[in-house]
Amino acid sequence: MNETTLALLAFVPLVLAGVLLIGLRMAARVAMPIVFVVTALIGLLAWQMSFTRVLASTLQGLMLTVAILWIIFGAILLLNTLKHSGGITAIRNGFSGISPDRRVQAIIVAWLFGCFIEGASGFGTPAAVAAPLMVALGFPALAAVVVGMMIQSTPVSFGAVGTPIVVGVTGGLDRAGITETLEAGGQSWLSYYHLIAGEVAVIHALVGVLMPLIMVVIMVRFFGANRSWKEGLSITPFALFAGIAFVVPYALAGVLLGPEFPSMIGAMVGLAIVVPAARRGFLLPKDTWDFPPSSAWPDQWIGKLVIKTEDVVGKTPITTFMGWVPYVLLAVFLVASRTIEPLKSALTSVAFGWSNILGETGISGSIQPLYLPGGILLAVVLVTAVLHRMRLGELKAAFGESSRTLLGAGFVLIFTIPMVRILINSGVNAADLVSMPVAMAQLVADGVGGIYPLFAPAVGALGAFIAGSNTVSNLMLSDFQFNVAQQLGVSTTMMVALQAVGAAAGNMIAIHNVVAASATVGLLGREGETIRKTILPTLYYILAAGAIGLVAFYVLGIGDPLLGLG
């Protein structure tokens, strides 16, 4: 087969997943086993991967599945713990003091609080934390997942204390070769690396300033009684205000401080500005928007996670502050675990792994139960049980409910993530072919020529859609994007930045992220419904970023040290 045919064949698993999930509205638990089998056959027959490598990739995927399920379990457990302690009732009551308007609640809980959790933890944690919290506040489960997935955009490139840039971009580029070239011209890798981080921050800020508005408009249009765009747009001044309050400090942190803290700083400053403003009614519309009565919700909106007021009848009421303390502790614990070196070392020292699985070099997996957000969430649960004076029976009930919710997600993910690992590990094969994701990217690049920068974010998004991870997309495709920039004679830092931005946006439609978020609210089987709605902001994001890239290259003439213009 020629290269074009092979590249088209590499697209088959993604197209098949899209057709089954979105076109045929098939549940992921049915669709993903089919996609896994097809992917394995393409790897074996077309890419000539060895059976051992396909099996090793599958085992690696199963280890990653355990890690993701650990995070999901922690997020569900915290929510159920707060349900039984009365914390959720306190949080719900506290929000009525800020604003009863669901649009305002979505901006504060999903956008600002979610962006902070993304900055501290990453790896799908924001949607897993924010979605059940929104359900507890009275959002339909499907609306909570859709809104929660839209958090997976602007803050993601600097999620988990900058991991997609620190690990993804650095590990994805030929650092030694680039450093040698830079030093020959009197430049350094550090300045080059900070230039990438700064450009990622600026592109995200320009595109992301509209995300709170887009998030609210989609929520109102698809989940309002009147299915009205206008009711969503009426909050435009406040939504833009919230967007600016986040992206300005976010961009400044990215340019001045580097990739570790933009999302956290942007979210903290944003919360400090937006919450008091909302309390005072600043820029809020005269109308107050809410979902239809829950009795009128269609079945597809409703998950199995139910938070009832009667769950806490007879308990001593908890103050709003005490209700929020567990989430504040979660943020503090996550940041401390990633930034305080002795603590980080202690947590990462507990690990279970398998290097060179089945003798396949480069295929390894490990689980760090204490360092992963699941371990941090469990620690917060135990502290919460003490602070909220919970009885053992209440904590036991929370564990039982969370374990049952987890079972459905586990079945879907044991097929989804191994499928991803086969795609990523397909670069080692008897036919000496590049990996399937790189083959797809090359087909796109070869087909569009000089306007490729418009499509560079889409290539990054494709990588994230496959892998469910900005970091992995950057690891796979940063060097490819770098080489395309050199062939076109344009800024390599800007092209790599477009890759990182697109990879962040791709998380909004990444299948196993959608499955993970859906699992936390008991909504498994509706993944296609979510993707059909989140694909709209994803398209906006990658097209807007691509347009910025074209302007930067061909109008502003943005350069970098490798071009002698940095």
Salt bridges, closest charged atoms under 4 A:
ASP101 OD2 - ARG103 NH2 2.66
ASP287 OD2 - ARG103 NH2 3.32
ASP290 OD1 - ARG102 NE 2.87
GLU360 OE1 - ARG53 NH1 2.96
GLU394 OE2 - LYS315 NZ 3.16
GLU394 OE2 - ARG391 NH2 3.01
GLU401 OE1 - LYS83 NZ 2.81
GLU401 OE2 - HIS84 NE2 3.00
GLU529 OE2 - ARG25 NH1 3.26
GLU529 OE2 - ARG532 NH2 3.07
GLU529 OE1 - LYS533 NZ 3.32
